[in-house]
């Protein structure tokens, strides 16, 4: 439910594969230019993973708040019914 339609984990796998490939090339030939190219790839990969994590936590918090509000409203017998939030 929380990962549907997002590219977080597949992109993380592709980014990790690219980083491992660059690291392999750097260590195979001990070239510093490949290591220098590896740094931005790793920074972008970590930033993307952080953003994905924050987005997922925000979605979970929103759904939890909606469910709690709905439960609180259903607990009051005098409150008029409202439609359930869409997933």
N, C-alpha and C positions, 0 to 999 in steps of 0.2 A: 504494500500500500504506500509506504513512504518513499520507495525508490522508483516507483513507476514513472516512466517518462523522463528520468534524469540520466545524465551521462557521467555521473560522478565516478562510479567504480570502474566501468570500462576505460574511461580516460585515465584513471589512476594506473590501471594495468599497462596501458600503452605508454604512459609517461615513464613508468618504472622500467619497462622493456627498453625504451630509448636510453634511459640513464645507464642501465646495465650494459647496453651495447657500446655506448660512448666510453664507459669505464673500461670495458674490455679492450677497446681499441687503444685507449690511453696507456694501459698497463702493458699491452702487447708490444707496442713500439716505444714506450716510455716518452710520449710526446706531451709536452705541456699545453700545446694549443688545443688539444682535445679535452684536456682537463679544464681548461678555461671555458670551453664551450659547454661543459657539463654543469657548471655552476648555475647559469640561468635556467637550465632545464630543471634542475632540482628545486630551485627557488619557486618556479612557476608550478611545479608539481605539488609542493607543500602548500602553496597559497591556494591552489585549487581544492586540495583536500580539506583545508581549513574552511573555505567558503562552503563546500558541500556539507560539512559537519554542522556548521552554524545554521544553514538552511534547513537541514533535517531536524535539528533541535527546535527551531522556530515553528516548523510545521507540527511537531509533536505537542509543543506548548499550546498552540492555537487550538488543536483538536481537544486537548485536555480541558482547556478553559471553556470551550463550547459544551463539552459533555458535563462539566460541573455546573455550568449555568442552567443547562437543561434539567439536570437532576434536582437542583435547588428549586426550580420553577415547578417541577412535578411534585415536589414535596409539599408545596403550599396548596391546600385544597381550594382556596378562593381565587387563585390566579387563573386567567383565561388561558386555554391551551395555545401554544404556538407551534408552528411546524418545526420538525427536527432539522438541524443543519445538514446541508449536503456534504457528502464526503469528498 
